[in-house]
Amino acid sequence: MRKLAKPIVFVLSLLPLGYLVFAVSTGRTSANPAEDIQLSTGIWTLRFLLITLAITPARRVTRWNVLITYRRMFGLFTFFYASVHLFSYLAFDRFFAFGEIAEDVAKRPFITAGMAAFVLMVPLALTSTKGWIRRLGRRWQTLHRLIYLSAIAGCLHFIWKVKVVIGEPVYYAAILAVLLAFRVLWRLRSTTPARRQPAEA
């Protein structure tokens, strides 16, 4: 069963894109399909990013060490959906007019945050192989802490995009805050020396 789990998770992770392709090809989107593509891929990028960050806390709480084997897959799906999201912006919003894109990055905060989130993901995706993990050693973990900054930038990108601090964007930001707080508390717990028990009389 464990051998089948990974292929099943892989197929399930592709379902959002499959449904989006189906919706666009059958005219089941809104009057602005380009906006639907960008919104859907952006939301799924954030969801996969949070799922990736949730793997370690879930493993530590449940002691299901097998969960760690899915972290790289979810991380790569995060980058995949982020790439589709970025491509849809470049193609449908700016028609690959790179001068306008550079101006957007410089002048529109939500574009700046989104681009920063993507750029921070690039080295993580490139060094996700076993070969890079072996070559980088301890530096690999340090490098991959960029995922925290990418997640923060992604949440800001969503909040600034919709220009509201209620509803779905805030829910994702709250989940991220809980996941980051868990890591801080776990580290403090791990580094705090155990109190010595008083000697028996």
C-alpha positions as CSV (number, residue, x, y, z in Angstrom):
1,M,0.0,0.0,0.0
2,R,2.9,2.3,0.8
3,K,4.2,1.9,-2.7
4,L,0.9,3.1,-4.1
5,A,0.6,6.1,-1.8
6,K,3.1,8.3,-3.7
7,P,1.6,7.8,-7.2
8,I,-1.9,8.5,-5.7
9,V,-0.6,11.7,-4.0
10,F,1.1,12.7,-7.3
11,V,-2.1,12.2,-9.3
12,L,-4.2,14.0,-6.6
13,S,-1.8,16.9,-6.7
14,L,-2.4,17.3,-10.5
15,L,-6.2,17.4,-10.1
16,P,-6.4,21.1,-9.6
17,L,-4.6,21.8,-12.8
18,G,-6.7,19.1,-14.6
19,Y,-9.9,20.7,-13.4
20,L,-8.7,24.1,-14.5
21,V,-7.8,22.9,-18.0
22,F,-11.2,21.2,-18.2
23,A,-13.0,24.4,-17.0
24,V,-11.2,26.6,-19.5
25,S,-11.7,24.2,-22.4
26,T,-15.4,23.8,-21.8
27,G,-16.2,27.4,-21.1
28,R,-17.0,26.8,-17.4
29,T,-14.9,29.8,-16.2
30,S,-16.1,33.4,-15.6
31,A,-16.1,36.1,-18.2
32,N,-12.4,36.5,-17.6
33,P,-10.7,33.1,-17.9
34,A,-7.2,34.6,-17.7
35,E,-8.0,36.0,-14.2
36,D,-9.5,32.6,-13.2
37,I,-6.3,30.9,-14.2
38,Q,-4.1,33.3,-12.3
39,L,-6.3,33.2,-9.2
40,S,-6.6,29.4,-9.2
41,T,-2.9,28.7,-9.7
42,G,-1.9,31.3,-7.2
43,I,-4.2,29.9,-4.5
44,W,-3.0,26.3,-5.2
45,T,0.6,27.5,-5.0
46,L,-0.1,28.9,-1.5
47,R,-1.9,25.8,-0.5
48,F,0.9,23.5,-1.5
49,L,3.4,25.7,0.1
50,L,1.5,25.5,3.4
51,I,1.1,21.7,3.0
52,T,4.9,21.5,2.6
53,L,5.5,23.5,5.7
54,A,2.9,21.4,7.6
55,I,4.8,18.1,7.0
56,T,7.4,18.6,9.7
57,P,5.0,19.7,12.5
58,A,2.6,16.8,11.5
59,R,5.5,14.3,11.6
60,R,6.7,15.6,15.0
61,V,3.2,15.6,16.6
62,T,2.0,12.2,15.1
63,R,5.5,10.5,15.0
64,W,4.5,9.3,11.5
65,N,8.0,9.6,10.1
66,V,6.8,8.4,6.7
67,L,5.3,11.9,6.1
68,I,8.7,13.3,5.5
69,T,9.0,11.3,2.2
70,Y,6.2,13.5,0.8
71,R,7.8,16.9,1.6
72,R,9.9,17.1,-1.5
73,M,7.0,16.2,-3.7
74,F,4.8,18.8,-2.2
75,G,7.6,21.3,-2.5
76,L,8.1,20.6,-6.2
77,F,4.3,20.9,-6.8
78,T,4.5,24.3,-5.0
79,F,7.1,25.4,-7.5
80,F,5.2,23.9,-10.4
81,Y,2.0,25.8,-9.6
82,A,4.0,28.9,-8.9
83,S,5.6,28.6,-12.4
84,V,2.2,28.2,-14.1
85,H,0.9,31.2,-12.0
86,L,3.8,33.4,-13.1
87,F,3.6,32.2,-16.7
88,S,-0.1,33.1,-16.8
89,Y,0.7,36.6,-15.6
90,L,3.5,37.1,-18.1
91,A,1.4,35.8,-21.0
92,F,-2.1,37.0,-20.3
93,D,-1.5,40.3,-18.3
94,R,1.6,41.6,-20.0
95,F,2.0,39.6,-23.2
96,F,5.7,39.1,-22.4
97,A,6.3,42.9,-22.4
98,F,9.3,42.7,-20.1
99,G,9.6,46.5,-19.7
100,E,6.0,46.6,-18.4
101,I,6.7,43.6,-16.2
102,A,9.8,45.3,-14.6
103,E,7.7,48.4,-14.0
104,D,5.1,46.3,-12.3
105,V,7.6,44.7,-10.1
106,A,9.0,48.1,-9.1
107,K,5.8,50.0,-8.6
108,R,3.1,47.4,-7.5
109,P,3.7,46.0,-4.1
110,F,1.7,42.8,-4.6
111,I,3.6,42.0,-7.8
112,T,6.9,42.7,-5.9
113,A,5.9,40.3,-3.2
114,G,4.8,37.7,-5.6
115,M,8.0,37.9,-7.7
116,A,10.1,37.7,-4.5
117,A,8.2,34.6,-3.4
118,F,8.9,32.9,-6.7
119,V,12.6,33.9,-6.9
120,L,13.1,32.5,-3.4
121,M,11.6,29.2,-4.5
122,V,14.0,28.8,-7.5
123,P,17.1,27.7,-5.5
124,L,14.9,25.4,-3.4
125,A,13.6,23.7,-6.5
126,L,17.0,23.4,-8.1
127,T,18.6,21.9,-5.0
128,S,15.8,19.5,-4.1
129,T,17.6,16.4,-5.5
130,K,19.5,13.9,-3.4
131,G,22.7,14.9,-5.2
132,W,22.4,18.5,-4.1
133,I,21.4,17.5,-0.5
134,R,24.6,15.4,-0.4
135,R,26.8,18.1,-1.9
136,L,25.5,21.0,0.3
137,G,25.5,19.0,3.5
138,R,24.4,21.1,6.5
139,R,24.2,24.2,4.2
140,W,21.2,22.5,2.5
141,Q,19.0,23.0,5.5
142,T,20.1,26.6,5.9
143,L,19.3,27.3,2.3
144,H,15.9,25.7,2.5
145,R,14.9,28.0,5.3
146,L,14.2,30.4,2.5
147,I,10.8,28.7,2.2
148,Y,9.7,30.7,5.3
149,L,10.4,34.0,3.6
150,S,8.8,32.7,0.4
151,A,5.6,31.8,2.3
152,I,5.5,35.2,4.0
153,A,5.9,36.9,0.7
154,G,3.2,34.7,-0.9
155,C,0.7,35.6,1.8
156,L,1.5,39.3,1.4
157,H,1.1,38.9,-2.3
158,F,-2.4,37.4,-1.9
159,I,-3.5,40.0,0.7
160,W,-2.2,43.0,-1.3
161,K,-3.7,41.5,-4.5
162,V,-7.3,41.4,-3.1
163,K,-6.8,44.5,-1.0
164,V,-8.7,43.2,2.0
165,V,-7.6,41.8,5.3
166,I,-10.6,39.5,5.8
167,G,-11.6,36.1,4.5
168,E,-9.4,33.6,2.6
169,P,-6.1,35.6,2.5
170,V,-6.2,36.0,6.2
171,Y,-6.9,32.3,6.8
172,Y,-3.8,31.3,4.9
173,A,-1.7,33.9,6.7
174,A,-3.1,32.6,10.1
175,I,-2.2,29.0,9.1
176,L,1.3,30.2,8.2
177,A,1.7,32.0,11.5
178,V,0.7,28.8,13.4
179,L,3.2,26.7,11.4
180,L,6.0,29.2,12.0
181,A,5.1,29.6,15.7
182,F,5.2,25.8,16.1
183,R,8.8,25.7,14.7
184,V,9.9,28.5,17.1
185,L,8.4,26.8,20.1
186,W,9.8,23.4,19.1
187,R,13.3,24.9,18.8
188,L,13.0,26.6,22.1
189,R,11.9,23.4,23.7
190,S,14.7,21.5,22.1
191,T,17.4,23.9,23.2
192,T,16.1,24.4,26.8
193,P,18.1,22.1,29.1
194,A,15.9,19.8,31.1
195,R,15.6,20.9,34.7
196,R,17.4,18.7,37.2
197,Q,15.3,16.7,39.5
198,P,15.9,17.6,43.2
199,A,17.9,14.9,45.0
200,E,15.9,12.7,47.3
201,A,16.4,13.2,51.0
